[in-house]
């Protein structure tokens, strides 16, 4: 089977950095480009982080800076989790190549239009860039195979009581994406909270004894510290790579095709994803929602990619 061509739209971010490595070093994936969006940090910081992770892991694909605000003009940064740089915890190398002169949406459009097979869009940050692409380039939608996104939840949130951070950042963009009619897969907190960075994972990283694995250990230790402080989770969940792992092996998750909507107006629930697991409201299913994770299989995929990257 030919590798799946993807564009990764991300906001690095500790878990986004790991998603970049998994996408770049998995033979099942053909990473065509990286686009940034504000989320875990302001747009300038997450864009610099994307370039630095490319330098660290020897990833050589075009990187373009995307949206710095939500569709409605708001912005925020998860410094309470990712630190002031949005990627605290280790010294990262300086970028080894220049940022693309294109905007993030322009890069998505060019890569989609140039591809001889439909491209999968993978979003591990707010969905602002994806929504703008869908609105500005409707003629290119037919060359998009699927949208896979990390975000949402069938239950609790992590930015408000019911809203997950990526969706909370731009629920209006999420609404555009959910109504696009494209096939899509949602990897929300239900599944990503099972991708825990445990002591066993740290042991496996230590055993690699590469500069890359040592840098990742520093990043993950910082991530673990803040997650424990904020959420009382000593083993932090590595959310974003799950959205890549799903493409590598669909059996890494247990999923169900259901209707998903996003709450746009609730006083306490704006940004919450309404996941109709049992079809209570009778609306047509529009999203395949990942609900459970084969954690050992996921970590084998993730750590094999780190090992390959460390030898590159």
Buried (B, 14 or more C-beta within 10 A) or exposed (E): EEEBBBBBBBBBBBBBBBBBBBBBBBEBBBBBBBBBBBBBBBBEBBBBBBBBBBBBBBBEBBBBBBBBBBBEEEBBBBBEBBBEBBBBBBEBBEBEEEBBEBBBBBBBBBBBEEBEEBBBBBBBBBBBBBBBBBEEBEEBBEBBBBBBBBBBBBEBBBBBEBBBBBBBBBBBBBBBBBEBEBBBBBBBBBBBBBBBBBEEBBEBBEEBEBEBBBBBBBBBBBBBBBBEEEEEBEBBBBBBBBBBBBBBBEEBBEBBEBBBBBBEEBEEBBBBBBBBBEEEEEEEEBBBBBBEBBBEBBBBBBBEBBBBBBEE
